[in-house]
Amino acid sequence: MDEFDDLPIIELDSEDGPVPERVPNRVPRRRAVLVGVAIALLAGAIVAVVAGHAHHARARSSATIVLPPPASATTQPVDRVDPEAEFVSEMGVVAPRGAWAINTLGVALTSDGLKWRNITPPGFGNPVQSTSALAVLDARHAWIATNVPEPTIWRTSDGGHVWQPTHVSLCSGSCGPVVGLDFLDARNGWAAVVGENGGGALAVTDDGGTTWRGLGATPFLGPIHFADTQHGWATSRIQPGSIFRTDDGGSTWSSVARADPGATPIGSPVFVGAHTVVAASVTSDQRVLVEQSTDGGRAWATVHAPDAGPHDPYAGVTATSASEWMLSDGARLYLTRDAGAHWTTLRPTHTRLVSVAFASRTDGWVQADVPDCGRPIGGCIDQYLYGTVDGGRTWTLRSPTAGITANRLP
């Protein structure tokens, strides 16, 4: 039995209705032959029409998904809601079915989507305010950067039971806060920091974060992602939507021009391997556009998301491969497995999607407002996590609150 079989889930009916029961074929053999010939002759005449309808249905298929409300869901005014109890400020996936989440009570980690553990390093009074960057490699290895009281990178190799801090300078001179962390494996990692003159700087480690070596200034200040020890990507918080790449391990960086310079970037680009980048933008007529490059940013292909309306500030795109994308405009979730040739539109009931992350085509997470929160403008202060193991067809509440409050480590 699958470990998720006993979870309460909401099933969706097929758009085509229930599957009809199979009945035995009782047509006599000779008659069956004549019928078969007739069908064969007619097939050529109708195949184009059938194919056209099938293509249209796949391109615009849609369904409504139900996010089951938490037992403690509240519609109270903001000043009467305890944000420490429910609010999830940030989340990310840990393959194959795991995730991490941060709220004011701690940093939580799950490897199976069911049981959460508090892995907060010691001395974190409020992880939402203290955590400046985080990298989770697997269920055992994680790195958390904090700037309180000074820039520090904490590392663990036993799932958060023991943490060790690194207080050394992360670049050639004095460095500011850590704004990005990425680890390729248990030893090789990179840290993006605020440099001496307020710009970006980069440091590298080959011993799991015990020691760091400065690589110098960077033309960006923001998150980083490395595909291997030589090829990496970066984005800038100072220049939203800008993309940079390196082919020498981070020593030098070059700017990557996006497909439509006139479109407004939304969310953060997603990097798949050493050469593929997927990004979302909104055009001047408020249509959501997905841009993809598979050659390091030299050439781009653009695809419009079907039925996408005005973008939400939380909209963004994620990807598990060069052809499998998940796009959110806040009100809907769009899924494609063929780089935008066909889309499936999922409409959550009475809530807004804040962020979306998938570890595979079947396993994913969404961060969403409390269903029926009664606050359509600005959303709710409470936000929960929901998980799926069937590609988004059904979702289960998997917020880490109970695990954080009940299983907090000493």
PyMOL commands that set and color helices and strands:
alter all, ss='L'
color gray80, all
select helices_A, chain A and resi 29-59+78-80+83-86+127-130+401-406
alter helices_A, ss='H'
color red, helices_A
select strands_A, chain A and resi 60-65+90-94+98-103+106-110+117-118+131-136+142-146+152-156+164-166+178-183+189-194+200-205+213-218+224-226+232-235+243-246+254-256+264-272+276-282+288-293+301-304+316-319+325-328+333-336+343-348+353-358+364-369+383-388+396-397
alter strands_A, ss='S'
color yellow, strands_A
deselect
rebuild
show_as cartoon
